[in-house]
Amino acid sequence: MGLFIGLCYDLKAEYLEAGFSTTQVMEFDDEKTIIGLENALGDLGHEVERIGNGRELARRLVQDDHWDLIFNIAEGIKGRSREAQVPAICELFAQPYTFSDPLTCALTLDKALAKNIVRDRGLPTAPFIVVNNIAEAANISLPMPLFFKPLAEGSSKGITGQSLVKEKSEVITTYQALYSQFQQPILVETFLPGREVTVGIIGNGSNAKVVGVMEVIFTDQAETDAYTTLNKKEYLERVAYKLLVNSEPLEMAAQELALAVYHIFGCRDAARVDLRCDAHGVLHFLEINPLPGLDHIYSDLPIMGRLAGVTYTEIISAIVNAAWQRY
């Protein structure tokens, strides 16, 4: 059955025209991403209408407009609850929508809160601390090396070659540089030196299935041994992707941990879970993205789909079907 689907998104070009910086719009989508999503939904027999950002959605809903389903990839502009804005607006107006509810979207964007919950459930995640000022930075007692990242950002925003700190003397300057740029608390973790994988999941409840477990391998052109903004942007030169097979123990462990995390947070329709091994090869939770990137070329979920023989259109179809079945 074809649905009338409204597309919610934050278009990078619109915000740049409004005076936002390139850093502020890093997570937002390009026109070609929107076109790719429109084309896939159209190929599936759905009627698609572009809505735009959360403010535009609110304006339309107040005018009593309605859609069978909102397909939401809007990230929001500011604050740790920004990914929850469109879901909250949808719920306020009883408008069906894709992906997780406001609580999950807000909770998972705060990386420390997410790690707290995972740790409290007895699952492995690297030791960490949230640093709010220079005095706290000076008194970090975690074992070196350390890894620094903004508390509530996505798309590897704020993760650079300087995020890995190996000397105590670099701690305060690294904290100051990140805080001055992002004006938010900084998450500091003990660095995990092992293999990194990302796991794509689609579906709900017992029907949630892993699309693939994809290892992120850093080439000799990589900025550092981490999935930094630059490595992600220039992935063709700096990163290699490998789909792990069922017979590999790491793949089985990654599936189990990722699905456990997916269900802990009550994720819906689809998500991507990032994991990394410690020095002993034990997988640890890094973060979960309940609004996974969906650019048909360079986003991780479509890449692992291609490697697993699942087309982009099939991924979008599975997401829409999962959402529609909930309603």
Summary of the structure (lengths in Angstrom):
residues: 327
radius of gyration: 19.4
end to end distance: 14.2
largest distance: 61.2
contacts: 1092
relative contact order: 0.15
helix: 39%
strand: 22%
